[in-house]
């Protein structure tokens, strides 16, 4: 689970770095007169809208993946619990069998 968190944080960091770089680049283009201020704002807005959609998609995929992993881990824990319970049942069956044999021996001795 820690690995998934690290991947998510890396993705957020990368997105943040990318958005800053886009802003800087657009501002430089505006300052140099290569594009108008309006065009620059439009490009930045389109970029952030696109980024927001991608972020939502990533979050949804991340959520689904983490839920699947959690389910698998829960299943593994249940499998382990079942194995432990089976071992306890086996031990109890052995003890019960020994107790029955001991009782039968006592009953046989008292009948004689």
LUMBA-53847 format. One line per 10 residues: their letters; for each residue x, y, z of N, C-alpha, C. Coordinates in pm, 1 decimal, decimal comma. Atoms other than C-alpha are relative to their C-alpha. Layout:
N
A> X:Y:Z:X:Y:Z:X:Y:Z  ...
//
This chain:
112
XXXXXXXXXX> 82,2:-118,7:0,0:0,0:0,0:0,0:87,1:125,8:0,0  -93,0:-112,9:-5,9:293,1:229,7:73,5:51,5:34,6:-139,9  -48,7:-22,6:136,6:414,9:184,6:-283,8:-102,4:80,5:-79,4  104,5:-73,5:72,1:80,2:304,6:-418,9:-3,7:146,4:42,5  -2,3:-138,3:-48,5:96,4:613,4:-198,0:116,4:75,9:-62,5  -117,4:-65,7:58,4:446,1:691,0:-322,8:-20,9:31,3:-147,6  29,0:-23,3:141,8:333,3:653,9:-683,3:-95,5:118,1:-15,7  96,8:-109,7:6,5:39,8:886,4:-620,2:68,0:133,4:29,0  -70,6:-123,7:-33,9:261,9:1145,9:-453,4:94,3:42,7:-112,6  -88,9:-31,5:112,1:510,0:1124,2:-740,4:-80,4:59,1:-115,3
XXXXXXXXXX> 86,4:-51,6:105,9:225,7:1178,0:-986,8:-45,4:141,6:27,8  42,9:-134,5:-38,5:101,6:1481,3:-795,8:116,3:97,8:-15,0  -117,8:-85,8:11,5:452,5:1622,4:-777,9:34,1:30,5:-144,7  -28,1:-18,3:142,2:506,2:1570,1:-1149,2:-101,6:94,7:-63,3  104,2:-87,2:54,4:174,3:1735,4:-1232,6:22,6:144,2:44,1  -25,7:-133,9:-52,1:260,5:2031,3:-1011,5:117,8:64,6:-72,2  -118,8:-49,7:69,5:603,1:2069,5:-1169,6:-33,2:35,1:-144,8  38,1:-22,9:139,3:454,9:2042,6:-1518,6:-84,8:125,7:-13,3  86,6:-117,6:8,7:187,2:2303,9:-1449,9:79,9:128,5:20,9  -85,0:-117,3:-21,3:448,6:2547,0:-1317,7:81,4:30,6:-125,6
XXXXXXXXXX> -80,6:-17,6:121,3:662,2:2491,4:-1626,3:-85,7:56,0:-113,5  90,4:-51,1:103,8:362,7:2550,9:-1855,5:-26,5:148,5:23,0  25,2:-141,5:-31,7:282,9:2878,1:-1675,9:121,0:85,6:-36,1  -122,1:-75,6:28,8:644,5:2993,0:-1702,2:19,0:17,4:-150,7  -19,8:-4,1:145,3:665,5:2906,7:-2070,9:-99,4:94,8:-66,4  103,2:-87,5:57,5:337,4:3081,3:-2155,1:30,4:144,9:34,8  -34,2:-136,9:-40,4:441,5:3390,1:-1954,9:117,0:54,1:-82,7  -114,0:-41,8:82,2:771,6:3401,4:-2146,1:-45,6:33,9:-141,7  50,5:-25,5:135,1:586,7:3378,2:-2477,7:-79,1:130,4:-5,5  77,2:-124,7:-6,3:353,0:3660,4:-2371,7:95,9:118,3:10,1
XXXXXXXXXX> -96,8:-108,5:-18,5:646,9:3877,0:-2255,3:77,1:29,5:-128,6  -73,8:-17,5:125,1:827,5:3819,8:-2585,8:-91,4:45,8:-113,8  94,4:-45,2:101,2:511,9:3915,7:-2773,5:-32,4:-105,2:-104,1  27,0:107,0:96,7:487,3:3579,7:-2946,5:-146,6:-41,4:1,8  144,2:24,1:-10,6:131,5:3531,7:-2820,4:-58,2:111,0:86,6  64,5:-104,7:-79,8:-121,3:3769,0:-2669,4:-29,7:-52,4:140,3  34,3:36,0:-138,3:-212,5:3774,5:-2303,8:-125,0:-87,7:2,9  124,6:76,8:8,0:-559,0:3643,4:-2394,3:27,1:-142,0:-47,4  -35,1:133,2:50,2:-412,1:3355,7:-2594,9:71,9:-81,0:107,9  -74,0:67,2:-107,4:-177,4:3274,4:-2308,1:-92,9:-53,0:107,3
XXXXXXXXXX> 96,1:43,3:-102,3:-461,4:3263,2:-2057,1:-84,7:-116,4:-51,0  81,3:106,7:58,9:-664,9:3047,4:-2294,3:77,8:-131,8:-0,1  -83,2:121,0:2,3:-376,9:2801,0:-2336,5:14,5:-58,1:140,3  -15,6:46,2:-139,0:-320,2:2783,5:-1960,1:-130,1:-60,9:50,4  129,9:52,7:-43,9:-693,4:2736,3:-1893,9:-28,3:-136,5:-62,1  21,8:128,4:67,2:-717,6:2458,6:-2153,3:89,6:-108,5:59,3  -93,2:96,4:-59,4:-410,5:2292,5:-2006,7:-51,4:-47,5:135,7  46,2:38,3:-133,7:-551,7:2301,5:-1653,3:-130,3:-79,5:-4,3  122,9:79,4:14,7:-892,3:2175,9:-1766,5:33,6:-142,8:-40,5  -43,0:132,7:44,2:-724,4:1887,2:-1946,0:68,0:-74,6:114,3
XXXXXXXXXX> -71,0:61,1:-112,5:-500,4:1822,5:-1645,9:-97,9:-45,4:107,5  100,3:35,0:-101,8:-801,1:1821,4:-1412,8:-72,8:-128,5:-38,4  66,5:122,4:46,2:-974,8:1557,9:-1624,8:91,5:-120,4:16,6  -97,2:109,7:-14,1:-660,1:1345,7:-1630,6:20,0:-35,6:147,0  -15,5:24,6:-143,7:-624,6:1386,6:-1253,8:-116,6:-83,4:52,7  117,9:74,8:-43,1:-980,0:1264,2:-1199,7:5,8:-144,7:-49,4  -14,0:135,7:53,7:-917,4:965,7:-1428,3:103,4:-78,8:80,0  -106,0:65,4:-76,7:-595,8:886,5:-1242,5:-50,5:-38,4:139,1  52,5:28,4:-133,9:-769,4:912,2:-903,7:-95,8:-118,6:-2,6  94,5:111,7:10,9:-1045,5:678,0:-1018,0:72,7:-132,1:-21,3
XXXXXXXXXX> -76,7:122,3:24,4:-797,8:424,1:-1154,0:78,5:-40,6:124,0  -75,5:26,1:-122,2:-588,5:455,2:-838,9:-91,1:-59,8:107,1  95,6:49,8:-99,1:-894,7:400,9:-621,7:-38,2:-144,8:-29,7  36,8:136,6:39,5:-998,8:90,3:-816,7:115,3:-96,1:28,4  -116,9:86,2:-22,1:-645,6:-51,3:-802,2:23,0:-24,0:148,2  -22,5:17,8:-143,6:-611,7:11,3:-429,7:-109,6:-85,9:63,0  108,3:85,1:-50,7:-952,9:-147,8:-365,2:25,1:-146,4:-34,5  -30,5:138,1:39,7:-849,3:-457,6:-561,3:110,8:-57,5:86,4  -110,8:46,9:-83,8:-526,0:-482,6:-366,1:-49,4:-26,5:141,4  54,3:17,9:-134,6:-711,4:-437,4:-37,9:-83,7:-126,8:7,6
XXXXXXXXXX> 81,2:122,1:3,4:-957,4:-710,9:-136,7:88,2:-124,4:-1,3  -90,0:115,0:6,8:-672,9:-946,7:-224,6:69,7:-22,6:133,0  -65,2:13,8:-130,2:-497,1:-875,0:103,5:-98,0:-54,0:103,6  101,7:50,0:-92,7:-820,5:-931,8:293,8:-24,1:-148,1:-24,0  18,6:141,0:33,7:-866,7:-1261,1:110,0:115,7:-83,0:53,3  -116,5:72,9:-50,7:-512,4:-1366,2:198,3:-7,2:-14,9:151,3  14,4:7,4:-145,6:-578,4:-1283,2:562,8:-107,0:-100,8:38,8  105,8:96,6:-28,6:-901,2:-1482,7:555,2:49,5:-141,8:-24,3  -55,7:131,2:30,4:-719,2:-1773,1:394,7:89,2:-47,1:114,9  -87,6:32,6:-113,1:-464,4:-1761,8:676,1:-84,2:-34,6:123,4
XXXXXXXXXX> 88,8:26,6:-113,2:-742,1:-1744,7:936,5:-65,0:-137,2:-13,7  62,5:130,7:24,1:-913,2:-2045,2:778,7:98,8:-111,3:28,5  -102,9:100,6:-24,7:-589,0:-2240,0:787,5:23,9:-16,4:150,5  -20,0:6,9:-144,9:-537,8:-2151,8:1155,7:-117,6:-69,7:68,5  118,1:64,0:-58,3:-894,9:-2254,5:1238,4:-1,5:-149,8:-29,1  -7,7:142,6:33,8:-850,0:-2585,2:1055,0:101,5:-71,8:88,0  -100,6:59,9:-88,0:-535,3:-2652,0:1256,7:-55,5:-18,3:141,3  60,6:10,4:-133,3:-724,0:-2581,0:1580,4:-102,7:-113,0:4,0  100,2:107,3:7,0:-1007,0:-2811,4:1471,7:68,4:-135,7:2,0  -73,5:127,0:2,2:-758,1:-3088,1:1394,0:53,8:-35,2:138,2
XXXXXXXXXX> -52,3:24,4:-135,1:-596,9:-3050,0:1737,6:-112,6:-42,0:94,5  113,8:33,7:-86,0:-936,3:-3056,5:1908,1:-54,0:-139,2:-31,4  45,5:134,3:37,1:-1038,0:-3367,2:1711,9:92,7:-106,4:57,4  -96,3:94,5:-57,1:-719,0:-3541,6:1823,5:-21,3:-12,0:150,6  23,5:2,1:-144,4:-781,0:-3441,3:2185,5:-129,7:-73,3:32,9  128,0:66,9:-21,5:-1142,7:-3557,4:2160,4:14,3:-150,8:-18,4  -22,7:142,7:25,3:-1034,1:-3891,1:2013,9:74,9:-63,6:117,0  -76,3:51,5:-114,1:-780,7:-3937,1:2295,1:-89,5:-11,5:123,2  90,2:2,4:-115,1:-1045,8:-3850,9:2553,6:-98,2:-116,5:-11,2  91,5:112,6:20,8:-1287,5:-4104,9:2400,2:70,0:-132,4:28,0
XXXXXXXXXX> -75,9:123,7:-22,2:-1019,0:-4374,8:2400,6:27,5:-19,6:148,3  -27,0:8,4:-143,8:-930,6:-4295,8:2760,4:-126,3:-40,4:75,6  127,1:33,2:-64,8:-1298,3:-4312,5:2862,7:-36,0:-145,7:-26,8  30,5:139,0:33,7:-1344,0:-4643,8:2677,8:86,0:-95,9:81,9  -88,2:84,5:-81,1:-1043,4:-4790,5:2862,3:-50,3:-5,7:143,7  51,2:-4,0:-137,0:-1187,4:-4678,0:3196,6:-128,8:-81,3:11,0  125,9:74,0:-0,6:-1530,6:-4817,9:3107,2:25,7:-150,1:-8,5  -34,1:141,4:15,6:-1374,3:-5150,0:3003,8:53,8:-54,8:131,7  -58,3:43,6:-127,6:-1179,0:-5174,9:3333,0:-106,8:-11,1:108,3  103,5:4,1:-103,4:-1484,9:-5098,4:3546,4:-100,6:-111,1:-24,2
XX> 92,0:108,9:31,6:-1695,6:-5365,1:3368,7:57,8:-133,4:43,5  -62,2:126,6:-34,7:-1444,7:-5638,8:3455,5:-5,7:-21,9:143,3
//
